[in-house]
Amino acid sequence: MKHRIKKRVCFSSLNIRIQEGWCKILSNYKTEDIKNFSFISHGGAGKTTLTEDVLFNAGIIEQMGSVDEGNTKSDFIPEEKEHKYSVNSSYFSFNWNNKQINLIDTPGYADFRGEVASATRMVESSVLLVDADSGVEVNTNYVWNIAVENNNSMFIFINKFDKEGTNFNEVFNELEENFDKSLLPITIPYKEGDEYKGIIDLLEETFIESKDDKEVKSDLNDTQQELLEEYKLSVFESIVELDEELMMKYLEDEEITQEELNNALLKGVLSKDIVPVFSGSALRNSGVKKLMEYLNKLAPSAAQRDNLKVEAEEETDEYETNEDGPFIGMVGKTMVDPYIGKLSIFRVYSGKIEKSEEIYVPRTNDDYRVSKLYKLRGSEQEQVEELIAGDIGAVAKLDELDTSDTITKEDLNIKIKPIEFPTPMLMKAAEPFSEDENEKMSAAIQRYSLEDPTFRVEYKKSTKQMIVRGMGTVHLDVVNDICQRKFDVGFKLEEPKVEYKETIRKKVSVEEKYKKQSGGRGQYGHVMIRFEPLPRGSGFEFEEEIFGGAIPSKFIPAVEKGILEAKDKGALASYPVVDFKATVYDGSYHDVDSSEMAFKIAASKAFRKALQRAKPILLEPIMDVTVVVPERFMGDIMGDLNSRRGKISGMEPQDGTQKIKAKVPKSELFNYATDLKSITGGYGYFTMDFSNYEKVPSETSEEIIEERQQEEEE
């Protein structure tokens, strides 16, 4: 930030100050009284500690918990207490100075980014925490972008100024370099030497001292006044620039009232043209009350949210956020408990819902009765009579509800755009610790996938493996721990098997006769079949060119069935055979001994004979991979993709990053999520989709065949 000192500016009467105190119970509130915001950050920036401060200051808890001691309101599940970091978002509903607050404390580690996507979709504002000692970190930019994409008004709280060596200007300048937004400092830290003393409110021109875990407000001394003067003009001009009329008055040296400044600041935050920046220490509960005061004043209310756009009968409709409209909500998160069932947390966008009413779910085209409604405070639920537009609440035991479901009343058939969750990048095979736990394990991970859209499960018939996808190794480890606790069954992770296939390269014709006579009626089937390769992706085709009744038409389906069953096991490594055509063109039959079984066996033997002559080869799945990384990593990534037998198909610059497209064998990608994180320090991500099958190189093919033979022997 450039500090320009041209004229004296006074903020002392700027009408931002909020009365001290709060109400624990706020009744008959309206949508305009609701403020929804989330805390987001890179892991370890102090969101959970900040949340404890807020709850303590609001009178919700009598004593602040500690992450290290595992007794905070946010981190209440055993896995969070054990690992000392958040896994799930925690929801808190309370009242602060006659405003109904819905606060969501989100996880900070990259493996749990899906929680941030959900939380920022349900709120109007987000507060980004930044560690004053570490500055902008890997996940800082990512969560910021998620919140901005979800149209949140943004605030920043720079935390941990109680650490030695922290410097406000250094962190602020780094934030300005990283974020394409106009940042406005409102509270700054004050230190004497390297000792943190408290914060200076640049707008109220007061000092809030942090002393013995308490805050004491006082007038500025000479040193603090001098520090204030460094920022005042820049802050003043930043506010004035938010309003064209004020800017003209300023340029013409006309008087600008405090009310005009106040309205401009409110307008700037609402239009997302400016981001207020606050400072403090959550560990010392310093600067937190001031942050909440300004959020209470500056953060848009639920009533100020942009109109909700929905899909309705091949057109788009809009609904205002108010209590008088039709009830419209969306499920933002689901939590599954083996004892209490499913808890569905949802946001009300329009109208209201009362307990014991029925809701309509367009996805299922069915109605369901809501017996009870809840507001949440971490692990605790408080029953309420109704939820109105702007509220965030929950309903229990409606198993039919899924995350991103639109919920309405009276068969209002509309759809809200689903939450965009990040694509899980790490793929593993989940195996039970013992064979008799296989069914129990499968049921457990399927149930858990209902509450975590970034954990995906798929059973592969071709490899007989349960494939799980997650955001990273930490994510999958936590899922394992949760399944063990909730459903009393865990799993081990192994490398997935690749779905190799086999095909033929040469056109061949074979003749096979199946003849068996052992007393009584015999067996007779005689076929002549032509096998020929087809283009990749063609699968299997079957035709018949029988003339003169050489094989009766009733036996032709048996010939096809024999090939269909035989092609599941190829000649090289027992993988399925694909991309070929079989044409039965001649043969013979016996009036008495021929049967469907005889022709089926003859066809299968003909197929196996043809494989030996048709130059079979192995095919491997190729994936379309898109990798997005900062430009400085482009060379390393391209080299790594080449080492994985990848073929670069394109590059596209994108806002300081490079989008690299490549085709890569699937067998080379199972650990790519971990390797990419290592190469880029966590700044890169990728997506992949199936592309096609291609021939396996000869050297690799020999290794695969040898491994397959060893597996079958074992």
C-alpha positions in Angstrom: 0.0 0.0 0.0 1.3 3.4 -0.9 1.2 5.9 2.1 0.5 9.4 0.8 0.2 12.3 3.3 -1.4 15.4 1.7 -4.0 16.7 4.2 -5.4 15.9 7.6 -8.3 13.5 7.6 -10.5 12.8 10.7 -12.4 9.5 11.1 -13.2 9.8 14.7 -16.9 10.4 14.1 -17.3 7.9 11.3 -20.5 6.1 12.2 -19.2 2.6 12.3 -19.1 2.1 16.0 -21.4 -0.6 17.4 -22.9 -0.7 20.9 -21.2 -3.2 23.2 -23.1 -6.2 24.4 -25.2 -8.9 22.8 -28.4 -10.8 23.1 -28.3 -14.5 23.7 -31.9 -14.8 22.5 -33.2 -12.9 19.5 -36.8 -13.4 18.8 -38.9 -12.3 15.8 -35.9 -11.4 13.7 -36.3 -10.8 10.0 -34.2 -11.8 7.0 -32.6 -8.3 7.0 -31.3 -9.1 10.5 -29.4 -12.3 9.4 -25.7 -12.2 8.7 -24.1 -15.4 7.2 -20.3 -15.7 6.9 -17.6 -18.4 6.9 -14.0 -18.4 8.2 -11.6 -19.7 5.5 -7.8 -20.0 5.3 -4.8 -22.2 4.8 -4.4 -24.8 7.5 -3.0 -23.6 10.8 -4.0 -19.9 10.3 -6.1 -20.0 13.5 -9.8 -20.2 12.3 -10.8 -22.6 15.1 -9.2 -20.4 17.8 -10.8 -17.4 16.3 -14.2 -19.2 16.4 -13.7 -19.9 20.1 -13.0 -16.2 20.7 -16.2 -15.2 18.8 -18.3 -17.8 20.8 -16.8 -16.6 24.1 -17.3 -13.0 23.3 -20.9 -13.7 22.3 -21.6 -15.4 25.6 -22.2 -18.8 24.0 -19.4 -20.5 25.9 -18.0 -19.7 29.4 -14.4 -20.7 28.7 -12.4 -20.8 25.5 -11.1 -24.2 24.4 -7.8 -25.1 22.8 -6.9 -27.0 19.6 -3.9 -28.6 21.4 -6.1 -29.8 24.3 -8.8 -31.0 21.9 -11.7 -29.2 23.6 -12.9 -26.6 21.1 -16.5 -26.3 19.9 -15.4 -26.5 16.3 -13.3 -29.7 16.4 -15.6 -32.1 18.1 -15.2 -35.4 16.3 -12.5 -37.8 17.6 -10.5 -37.5 14.4 -10.2 -33.7 14.7 -9.2 -33.9 18.3 -6.6 -36.6 17.6 -5.0 -34.9 14.5 -5.5 -31.4 15.8 -7.0 -30.0 12.6 -10.5 -29.5 11.3 -12.0 -32.2 9.0 -15.6 -31.0 8.7 -17.1 -27.5 8.7 -18.7 -26.5 12.0 -21.9 -24.5 12.0 -22.8 -22.0 14.7 -26.0 -20.0 15.1 -26.1 -17.2 17.7 -26.9 -13.5 18.2 -24.6 -10.6 18.3 -25.9 -7.1 18.9 -29.4 -7.8 17.6 -28.2 -9.6 14.5 -28.7 -13.3 13.9 -25.3 -14.7 13.0 -24.7 -18.0 11.1 -20.9 -18.7 11.2 -19.3 -21.6 9.4 -15.7 -22.6 10.5 -14.2 -24.5 7.6 -11.1 -26.8 7.5 -7.9 -25.2 6.2 -6.0 -28.2 4.8 -6.2 -28.8 1.0 -7.6 -32.4 1.4 -10.8 -30.9 2.8 -11.5 -28.2 0.2 -14.9 -29.6 -0.5 -16.1 -28.2 2.9 -15.0 -24.7 1.8 -16.9 -25.1 -1.5 -20.1 -26.0 0.4 -19.7 -23.3 3.2 -19.0 -20.4 0.9 -22.0 -21.3 -1.3 -24.3 -21.0 1.7 -23.1 -17.5 3.0 -23.0 -14.0 1.7 -19.5 -13.2 3.2 -16.2 -14.9 4.0 -13.4 -13.9 6.3 -10.0 -15.0 5.0 -7.5 -15.6 7.8 -3.9 -15.1 7.1 -1.0 -16.1 9.4 1.1 -12.9 9.9 4.2 -15.0 10.2 3.7 -17.2 7.1 1.8 -14.8 4.8 0.0 -16.2 1.8 0.3 -19.9 1.6 -0.7 -22.7 -0.8 -4.4 -23.0 0.2 -4.8 -19.3 0.8 -5.3 -18.5 -2.9 -7.4 -21.6 -3.4 -10.0 -20.9 -0.7 -10.1 -17.2 -1.7 -10.9 -18.1 -5.3 -13.7 -20.5 -4.2 -15.3 -17.7 -2.1 -15.0 -15.1 -4.8 -16.5 -17.6 -7.4 -19.4 -18.1 -5.0 -19.9 -14.3 -5.0 -19.0 -13.7 -1.4 -18.2 -10.3 0.0 -14.6 -10.7 1.3 -12.9 -9.6 4.5 -9.4 -10.4 5.7 -8.2 -11.0 9.3 -4.4 -11.1 9.6 -3.8 -13.3 12.7 -0.9 -14.1 15.0 0.7 -10.6 15.3 1.7 -11.7 18.8 4.5 -13.7 17.1 7.9 -12.2 17.0 9.1 -10.7 13.7 5.7 -10.2 12.2 5.2 -7.0 10.2 1.9 -5.7 9.0 3.2 -3.9 5.9 5.0 -7.0 4.6 1.9 -9.1 4.9 -0.4 -6.4 3.5 1.8 -5.9 0.4 1.9 -9.6 -0.2 -1.9 -9.7 -0.1 -2.1 -6.9 -2.6 0.2 -8.7 -4.9 -1.8 -11.9 -4.7 -5.4 -10.7 -4.8 -7.0 -8.6 -7.6 -9.0 -6.6 -5.2 -8.8 -3.2 -3.5 -7.7 -3.8 0.1 -8.6 -1.4 2.9 -6.8 -1.6 6.2 -9.2 -0.9 9.1 -7.4 -2.2 12.1 -3.6 -2.5 12.3 -1.3 -4.0 14.9 0.7 -1.8 17.3 4.0 -3.1 18.7 6.6 -1.6 21.0 9.8 -3.1 19.7 8.8 -6.7 18.9 6.2 -6.9 21.6 2.6 -6.9 20.5 0.4 -4.5 22.4 -2.9 -4.4 20.6 -4.6 -2.8 17.6 -5.3 0.7 16.3 -8.7 1.3 14.7 -7.9 3.6 11.8 -11.5 4.7 11.4 -12.4 5.3 15.1 -8.9 6.6 15.8 -8.6 4.6 19.0 -6.2 2.1 20.5 -7.5 -1.2 21.8 -4.8 -2.6 24.2 -4.4 -6.4 24.7 -3.6 -6.8 28.4 -4.0 -10.0 30.4 -6.3 -11.5 27.8 -8.6 -8.5 28.0 -9.0 -5.5 25.8 -8.9 -1.9 27.0 -9.9 1.0 24.7 -8.1 4.3 25.0 -7.1 7.4 23.0 -4.0 7.3 20.9 -0.6 8.4 22.3 1.8 10.4 20.2 3.5 7.3 18.8 0.2 5.7 17.9 -1.0 8.9 16.4 2.0 9.1 14.2 1.4 5.5 13.0 -2.2 6.4 12.3 -1.1 9.4 10.1 0.8 7.0 7.8 -2.5 5.4 6.7 -5.2 7.9 7.1 -5.1 9.6 3.8 -4.8 6.4 1.8 -7.7 4.9 3.7 -9.8 8.1 3.2 -9.0 8.1 -0.6 -9.8 4.4 -0.9 -13.3 5.0 0.5 -13.9 8.1 -1.5 -13.0 6.3 -4.7 -15.9 3.9 -4.1 -18.4 6.7 -5.0 -18.1 8.9 -8.1 -19.9 11.8 -6.5 -17.7 11.7 -3.5 -14.6 11.5 -5.7 -15.7 14.7 -7.5 -16.3 16.5 -4.2 -12.9 15.4 -3.0 -11.1 16.5 -6.2 -12.9 19.9 -5.9 -11.9 20.1 -2.2 -15.5 20.2 -1.0 -16.4 18.9 2.5 -17.3 15.3 2.8 -19.5 14.3 5.7 -19.0 11.2 7.9 -22.3 9.8 6.8 -21.2 10.0 3.1 -18.0 8.1 3.9 -19.9 5.5 5.9 -22.4 4.9 3.1 -19.6 4.7 0.5 -17.8 2.1 2.6 -21.0 0.0 3.0 -21.7 0.3 -0.7 -18.1 -0.8 -1.6 -18.3 -3.9 0.5 -21.7 -4.8 -0.8 -20.6 -4.4 -4.4 -17.4 -6.3 -3.6 -15.3 -3.4 -4.8 -13.3 -3.3 -1.6 -12.0 -5.8 1.0 -11.7 -4.5 4.6 -8.6 -5.9 6.4 -8.3 -6.4 10.1 -5.5 -7.4 12.4 -5.1 -9.1 15.8 -4.2 -12.2 17.7 -6.8 -14.9 18.1 -4.7 -16.6 20.7 -5.0 -13.5 22.9 -8.5 -12.7 21.8 -7.2 -9.4 20.5 -8.9 -7.6 17.7 -11.7 -10.2 17.5 -14.5 -8.0 19.0 -13.6 -5.2 16.7 -13.7 -7.6 13.7 -17.2 -8.8 14.7 -18.4 -5.2 15.2 -17.4 -4.3 11.7 -18.8 -7.6 10.3 -22.1 -6.8 12.0 -22.1 -3.4 10.3 -20.4 -4.0 7.0 -21.2 -7.6 6.0 -24.3 -7.8 3.7 -27.4 -9.2 5.3 -29.2 -12.2 3.8 -31.8 -9.7 2.4 -29.1 -8.0 0.4 -28.1 -11.2 -1.4 -28.4 -11.2 -5.1 -31.6 -12.7 -6.4 -31.6 -16.5 -6.5 -31.5 -17.9 -10.0 -33.1 -21.3 -10.6 -33.9 -23.6 -13.5 -37.6 -24.0 -14.1 -39.2 -25.8 -17.0 -36.5 -24.9 -19.6 -36.2 -21.4 -18.4 -34.5 -19.4 -15.6 -36.5 -17.8 -12.8 -35.4 -15.4 -10.1 -36.5 -15.2 -6.5 -35.8 -12.5 -3.9 -34.4 -13.5 -0.5 -37.4 -12.7 1.7 -39.8 -14.4 4.1 -42.9 -13.8 1.9 -41.8 -15.7 -1.1 -42.3 -19.5 -1.8 -40.1 -21.8 0.3 -36.9 -22.6 -1.5 -33.8 -24.1 0.1 -30.7 -26.2 -0.8 -28.9 -28.9 1.2 -25.3 -27.8 1.6 -23.9 -30.6 3.7 -25.0 -34.0 5.0 -23.6 -35.9 8.0 -24.3 -39.6 8.6 -24.4 -41.1 12.1 -25.0 -44.8 12.7 -27.3 -44.0 15.6 -29.2 -40.8 14.8 -29.1 -41.2 11.0 -28.6 -38.5 8.4 -28.4 -34.8 9.4 -29.1 -32.5 6.4 -27.8 -29.0 6.8 -29.6 -26.5 4.4 -29.8 -22.9 3.5 -33.2 -21.2 3.2 -33.1 -18.8 0.2 -36.8 -17.8 0.0 -39.9 -18.1 2.2 -39.9 -20.1 5.4 -40.3 -23.6 6.7 -42.1 -24.7 9.9 -41.6 -27.9 11.8 -44.1 -30.7 10.9 -44.5 -29.3 7.4 -43.9 -31.3 4.2 -41.2 -30.4 1.8 -41.0 -31.4 -1.9 -37.7 -32.6 -3.4 -37.7 -32.1 -7.2 -34.9 -34.6 -7.8 -37.0 -37.5 -6.3 -40.4 -35.9 -7.3 -41.7 -36.8 -3.8 -42.8 -35.1 -0.6 -41.4 -35.7 2.9 -42.5 -34.6 6.3 -40.1 -32.5 8.4 -40.7 -33.5 12.0 -38.2 -31.2 13.7 -36.0 -28.3 12.7 -32.7 -27.4 14.2 -30.1 -24.7 14.5 -26.6 -25.8 15.1 -23.8 -24.9 17.5 -21.0 -27.3 16.6 -22.0 -30.7 17.9 -25.1 -29.4 19.6 -28.5 -28.9 18.0 -31.2 -26.6 19.2 -34.8 -27.2 18.1 -36.6 -24.3 16.5 -40.2 -23.7 15.4 -39.3 -22.3 12.0 -36.5 -21.2 9.7 -36.9 -18.1 7.5 -35.2 -16.9 4.3 -31.5 -16.4 5.0 -31.4 -19.0 7.8 -29.0 -21.9 7.9 -30.5 -24.9 9.8 -30.9 -28.7 9.7 -33.3 -31.5 9.5 -32.6 -35.1 10.7 -33.5 -38.5 9.5 -34.5 -37.7 6.0 -32.4 -40.3 4.3 -33.8 -39.3 0.9 -32.0 -35.9 1.0 -28.6 -35.6 -0.7 -26.0 -32.7 -0.7 -27.0 -30.1 -3.3 -30.6 -31.1 -3.3 -33.1 -28.3 -4.0 -36.0 -28.4 -1.5 -39.3 -26.6 -1.9 -43.0 -26.9 -1.0 -46.2 -27.6 -2.9 -44.5 -29.3 -5.8 -42.5 -26.3 -6.9 -40.5 -28.0 -9.6 -37.3 -25.9 -9.8 -33.6 -26.6 -9.4 -30.8 -24.6 -7.8 -27.4 -24.9 -9.5 -25.6 -27.7 -7.6 -22.5 -26.9 -5.5 -19.3 -27.3 -7.5 -17.1 -29.6 -5.5 -13.4 -30.1 -6.3 -12.6 -33.3 -8.2 -10.8 -35.9 -6.0 -7.4 -36.6 -7.5 -6.1 -39.6 -5.6 -7.3 -43.1 -6.6 -6.8 -46.2 -4.5 -8.3 -49.7 -4.1 -9.9 -50.3 -0.7 -9.5 -53.9 0.5 -10.9 -55.4 3.7 -8.5 -56.6 6.4 -10.3 -60.0 6.2 -12.4 -61.6 3.6 -15.5 -61.9 5.9 -15.5 -58.1 6.3 -15.8 -57.3 2.6 -19.5 -56.7 2.6 -19.4 -54.7 5.8 -16.5 -52.5 4.4 -18.3 -51.9 1.2 -21.5 -50.8 3.0 -19.5 -48.5 5.3 -17.6 -46.6 2.6 -20.7 -46.3 0.5 -22.6 -44.7 3.5 -19.7 -42.3 4.2 -19.6 -41.2 0.5 -23.2 -39.8 1.1 -21.8 -37.1 3.4 -18.6 -36.3 1.5 -18.9 -35.5 -2.2 -15.2 -35.4 -2.5 -15.0 -39.1 -1.5 -16.2 -41.2 -4.4 -16.7 -45.0 -4.5 -17.0 -47.3 -7.5 -16.9 -51.1 -7.8 -14.9 -52.2 -10.9 -16.3 -55.5 -12.1 -13.4 -55.9 -14.5 -10.8 -55.9 -11.7 -13.1 -57.0 -8.8 -11.9 -54.0 -6.8 -13.6 -51.3 -4.8 -12.1 -48.1 -6.1 -12.1 -45.0 -3.8 -11.1 -41.5 -4.8 -10.1 -38.8 -2.4 -8.4 -35.4 -2.3 -5.2 -36.9 -0.9 -3.6 -39.4 1.4 -4.7 -37.5 4.6 -8.2 -37.4 3.3 -8.4 -41.2 2.7 -6.7 -41.9 6.1 -9.3 -39.8 7.9 -12.1 -41.5 6.0 -10.7 -44.8 7.2 -10.6 -43.6 10.8 -14.2 -42.4 10.6 -15.4 -45.7 9.1 -13.7 -47.6 11.8 -15.3 -45.4 14.5 -18.8 -45.1 13.0 -19.3 -48.5 11.4 -16.7 -50.6 13.2 -14.8 -51.6 10.0 -11.7 -50.2 8.4 -9.9 -50.9 5.1 -6.4 -51.0 3.7 -5.4 -49.1 0.6 -3.7 -50.7 -2.3 -2.7 -49.8 -5.9 -5.7 -50.3 -8.2 -5.4 -52.9 -10.9 -5.3 -51.5 -14.4 -8.2 -52.6 -16.7 -6.0 -53.9 -19.5 -7.6 -55.5 -22.5 -6.4 -57.6 -25.4 -7.2 -57.4 -29.1 -6.1 -59.0 -32.4 -4.2 -57.4 -35.3 -4.6 -60.0 -38.1 -7.6 -61.4 -39.9 -7.9 -65.2 -39.6 -10.4 -67.9 -40.4 -10.7 -71.0 -38.3 -12.6 -74.2 -38.3 -13.6 -76.1 -35.2 -15.7 -79.2 -34.7 -17.0 -80.4 -31.3 -18.0 -84.0 -31.5 -18.7 -86.3 -28.5 -20.2 -89.8 -28.5 -20.5 -91.7 -25.3 -23.6 -93.9 -25.5 -27.0 -92.5 -26.2 -27.4 -89.1 -27.7 -24.1 -87.5 -28.7 -22.9 -83.9 -29.1 -22.1 -82.3 -32.5 -21.3 -78.8 -33.5 -19.2 -77.7 -36.4 -18.4 -74.0 -37.2 -16.2 -72.0 -39.6 -15.6 -68.5 -38.3 -13.7 -65.5 -39.6 -12.2 -63.1 -37.0 -10.9 -59.7 -38.0 -9.7 -56.6 -36.1 -11.9 -53.5 -35.7 -10.9 -49.9 -35.0 -10.3 -48.9 -31.3 -13.4 -48.5 -29.3 -15.6 -50.6 -31.6 -16.1 -53.4 -29.0 -17.4 -56.7 -30.4 -19.5 -57.3 -33.5 -21.0 -60.6 -34.6 -22.5 -61.6 -38.0 -23.6 -64.7 -39.8 -23.3 -65.6 -43.5 -24.8 -69.0 -43.5 -26.3 -70.2 -46.8 -28.3 -73.3 -47.5 -29.0 -74.2 -43.9 -25.4 -75.4 -43.2 -26.2 -74.4 -39.5 -29.8 -74.0 -38.5 -30.8 -70.5 -37.5 -31.7 -71.7 -34.0 -28.1 -72.6 -33.3 -26.6 -69.2 -34.4 -27.2 -67.4 -31.1 -25.3 -70.3 -29.3 -22.3 -69.6 -31.6 -22.4 -65.9 -30.6 -22.8 -66.8 -26.9 -19.8 -69.1 -27.0 -17.6 -66.3 -28.4 -19.0 -63.8 -25.9 -18.1 -66.0 -22.9 -14.7 -66.9 -24.3 -13.6 -63.4 -25.1 -13.6 -62.4 -21.4 -10.3 -64.2 -21.1 -7.6 -63.5 -23.7 -4.5 -65.5 -24.7 -1.8 -63.2 -23.5 -2.6 -62.3 -19.9 -6.3 -63.5 -19.5 -7.6 -59.9 -20.0 -10.9 -59.3 -22.0 -10.6 -59.3 -25.8 -12.1 -56.3 -27.6 -12.4 -54.5 -30.9 -12.9 -57.5 -33.2 -15.6 -58.9 -35.5 -16.6 -62.6 -35.7 -18.5 -63.9 -38.7 -19.7 -67.4 -38.8 -19.9 -68.3 -42.5 -20.1 -72.1 -42.7 -20.3 -75.3 -40.7 -22.5 -78.4 -40.4 -24.9 -80.1 -38.0 -26.4 -83.4 -37.1 -30.1 -84.0 -37.1 -30.0 -85.8 -33.7 -26.7 -84.9 -31.9 -26.5 -81.2 -32.6 -27.5 -78.8 -29.7 -27.0 -75.3 -28.5 -24.4 -76.5 -26.0 -22.4 -78.2 -28.8 -22.3 -75.1 -31.0 -21.4 -72.9 -28.0 -18.4 -75.1 -27.1 -17.3 -75.3 -30.8 -17.4 -71.5 -31.1 -15.5 -70.9 -27.9 -12.8 -73.4 -29.0 -12.7 -71.6 -32.4 -12.1 -68.3 -30.7 -9.2 -69.6 -28.6 -7.6 -71.1 -31.7 -8.0 -67.8 -33.6 -6.3 -65.8 -30.9 -3.1 -67.8 -31.3 -3.0 -67.0 -35.0 -4.3 -63.4 -35.0 -1.2 -61.7 -33.4 -2.8 -60.6 -30.1 -1.6 -57.5 -28.3 -2.2 -55.9 -24.9 -4.2 -52.6 -24.8 -4.0 -50.1 -21.9 -6.4 -47.3 -20.9 -5.2 -43.8 -21.8 -6.5 -40.8 -19.9 -7.0 -37.2 -21.0 -5.2 -35.3 -18.3 -5.4 -31.5 -17.6 -2.9 -30.1 -15.2 -3.1 -26.5 -13.9 0.1 -25.1 -12.3 1.8 -21.8 -11.8 4.0 -21.0 -14.8 7.2 -21.5 -12.9 6.5 -25.2 -12.6 5.6 -25.8 -16.3 9.0 -27.3 -17.3 9.1 -29.7 -14.3 5.5 -30.8 -15.0 6.1 -31.4 -18.7 9.2 -33.4 -17.9 7.4 -35.5 -15.3 4.5 -36.2 -17.8 7.0 -37.3 -20.4 8.6 -39.7 -17.9 5.1 -41.2 -17.4 4.9 -42.0 -21.1 2.6 -39.0 -21.5 2.1 -37.1 -24.8 1.6 -33.4 -24.4 -1.4 -32.3 -26.6 -1.6 -28.6 -25.7 -0.8 -25.7 -23.4 -2.9 -22.7 -22.5 -1.9 -19.7 -20.3 -4.5 -18.8 -17.8 -4.1 -15.9 -15.3 -0.5 -16.6 -14.3 -0.9 -20.3 -14.5 -0.5 -22.8 -17.3 -3.1 -25.4 -18.3 -1.2 -28.4 -19.7 -3.2 -31.1 -21.6 -1.8 -34.5 -22.1 -2.7 -38.1 -22.8 -1.2 -40.4 -20.2 -1.5 -44.2 -19.5 -3.7 -44.7 -16.5 -1.2 -47.1 -14.9 1.2 -44.1 -14.5 -1.3 -41.9 -12.7 -2.3 -43.7 -9.5 0.1 -41.7 -7.4 0.1 -38.6 -9.5 -1.9 -36.6 -7.0 0.8 -37.0 -4.4 3.7 -36.5 -6.8 2.1 -33.3 -8.3 1.7 -31.9 -4.8 5.4 -32.6 -4.1 6.6 -31.0 -7.3 4.5 -27.9 -7.0 4.4 -27.5 -3.3 0.7 -28.0 -3.3 0.0 -25.3 -5.9 -0.9 -27.7 -8.8 -4.1 -29.7 -9.4 -5.3 -32.0 -12.2 -8.3 -33.7 -13.6 -8.5 -36.8 -15.8 -11.1 -38.5 -17.9 -10.9 -41.7 -19.9 -9.8 -41.1 -23.5 -9.2 -44.4 -25.4 -7.2 -47.6 -25.4 -3.8 -47.9 -27.0 -1.2 -50.7 -27.6 1.1 -51.3 -24.7 4.8 -51.0 -25.6 6.5 -54.3 -26.1 8.8 -54.1 -23.1 6.0 -53.0 -20.8 3.7 -55.7 -22.2 6.2 -58.4 -21.3 6.3 -57.2 -17.7 2.5 -57.1 -17.4 2.2 -60.6 -18.8 4.8 -62.0 -16.4 3.1 -60.3 -13.4 -0.3 -61.6 -14.5 1.0 -65.2 -14.8 2.5 -64.9 -11.3 -0.9 -63.7 -9.9 -2.7 -66.6 -11.5 -0.2 -69.1 -10.1 -0.6 -67.6 -6.6 
